Amino acid sequence: MTNPPLLSVDGLRVTFPVRGSLRRSRFAAVEGASLTVEENEIVAVVGESGSGKTTVARCVVGLQRADAGVMTFAGSPLPARRTAELRRAIQMVFQDPRSSLNPRMRVGAIVDEAWSMHPSVAPPGPRADAIVAALADVGLEPDVADRYPAQLSGGQCQRVSLARALALEPRLIVCDEAVSALDVSVQAQVLRLLLELRTTRRLSMLFISHDLGVVHQIADRVVVMRQGRIVEEGTADAVFSAPSHEYTRALLDAALELNDLGT
Ligand SMILES: Nc1ncnc2c1ncn2[C@@H]1O[C@H](COP(=O)(O)OP(=O)(O)OP(=O)(O)O)[C@@H](O)[C@H]1O
């Protein structure tokens, strides 16, 4: 028998109130979206701004309630109200590394706090050593533990966000535009790190991005969203070399044009 996917999302629908509407009407930000992420797989969700990518990500981590749809994790239903164990197993890394870290806490305390919230994975020995090890895992020097987020670069902050997520030994990391705010060279370093971690930690990732160049570097499979619906899905190679949907072709053309402008 084959294992169930690590994450399965089936028929997800999310609506929001239409702003300014007198009749309290709602619109569907996500309409019937279905996708899977297998163990050790990186699945990217791409699409233009407003296509519903972040809303899907927020549903997966339990930050947003869905109107309809079924989600499972390792074969078991994902309840709207998450257990501590599920909150630990599915971690999210956000776009803006600085604002996702508490500015008043030193980096060491930020990592330590994650363990205090999830004692089931807290290291048994001295915390200081474990913090240094957690930082080393994401390529940060020990002295970073004593610094505040404002004293770090954007790339270093994003590595701290990753260290905090990884300290909880998650099975799935949901990256929402996790490298979009970084310079291109720093982006490449963080993408390399994510690929390394996928191998060393056997991680799975749901990688939300509007940047097809980034997605090409990291994803095994790509899901294309437009106006709340999934319009195309396939291996990254297939989607990039022979997109079947007109919208995907337009996204790829737009990305190529941007690339040309940058050269
Ligand atoms: N909390 C909310 N209340 C009302 N409307 C919302 C809310 N969150 C998202 N939306 C709307 O739902 C639609 C999808 O938004 P979403 O953020 O999921 O798209 P996205 O593809 O991630 O876009 P972006 O790349 O710009 O973040 C948009 O029209 C957005 O304005």
The ligand as a MOL file (V3000), in Angstrom:
LIG
                    3D

  0  0  0     0  0            999 V3000
M  V30 BEGIN CTAB
M  V30 COUNTS 31 33 0 0 0
M  V30 BEGIN ATOM
M  V30 1 N -8.7700 38.8500 5.4310 0
M  V30 2 C -9.2520 39.2160 4.2310 0
M  V30 3 N -10.3710 39.9310 4.1120 0
M  V30 4 C -10.8810 40.2960 2.9180 0
M  V30 5 N -10.3150 39.9620 1.7330 0
M  V30 6 C -9.1660 39.2290 1.7850 0
M  V30 7 C -8.5750 38.8250 3.0260 0
M  V30 8 N -7.4480 38.1050 2.7550 0
M  V30 9 C -7.3390 38.0640 1.4080 0
M  V30 10 N -8.3650 38.7500 0.8230 0
M  V30 11 C -8.6070 38.9020 -0.6200 0
M  V30 12 O -8.6080 37.5930 -1.1820 0
M  V30 13 C -7.9740 37.5930 -2.4580 0
M  V30 14 C -6.8050 36.6180 -2.4530 0
M  V30 15 O -5.8060 37.1400 -1.5900 0
M  V30 16 P -4.4340 36.3630 -1.3090 0
M  V30 17 O -3.6330 37.2210 -0.3570 0
M  V30 18 O -4.7160 34.9790 -0.9230 0
M  V30 19 O -3.7550 36.3890 -2.7480 0
M  V30 20 P -2.2510 36.1580 -3.1460 0
M  V30 21 O -2.2670 35.3920 -4.4060 0
M  V30 22 O -1.4910 35.6000 -2.0030 0
M  V30 23 O -1.7660 37.6400 -3.4530 0
M  V30 24 P -0.4050 38.3750 -3.0100 0
M  V30 25 O 0.6820 37.7160 -3.7920 0
M  V30 26 O -0.6380 39.8020 -3.4090 0
M  V30 27 O -0.2880 38.2000 -1.5330 0
M  V30 28 C -7.5740 39.0380 -2.7200 0
M  V30 29 O -8.5850 39.6410 -3.4800 0
M  V30 30 C -7.5010 39.6360 -1.3370 0
M  V30 31 O -7.7340 41.0180 -1.3770 0
M  V30 END ATOM
M  V30 BEGIN BOND
M  V30 1 1 1 2
M  V30 2 1 2 3
M  V30 3 2 2 7
M  V30 4 2 3 4
M  V30 5 1 4 5
M  V30 6 2 5 6
M  V30 7 1 6 7
M  V30 8 1 6 10
M  V30 9 1 7 8
M  V30 10 2 8 9
M  V30 11 1 9 10
M  V30 12 1 10 11
M  V30 13 1 11 12
M  V30 14 1 11 30
M  V30 15 1 12 13
M  V30 16 1 13 14
M  V30 17 1 13 28
M  V30 18 1 14 15
M  V30 19 1 15 16
M  V30 20 2 16 17
M  V30 21 1 16 18
M  V30 22 1 16 19
M  V30 23 1 19 20
M  V30 24 2 20 21
M  V30 25 1 20 22
M  V30 26 1 20 23
M  V30 27 1 23 24
M  V30 28 2 24 25
M  V30 29 1 24 26
M  V30 30 1 24 27
M  V30 31 1 28 29
M  V30 32 1 28 30
M  V30 33 1 30 31
M  V30 END BOND
M  V30 END CTAB
M  END
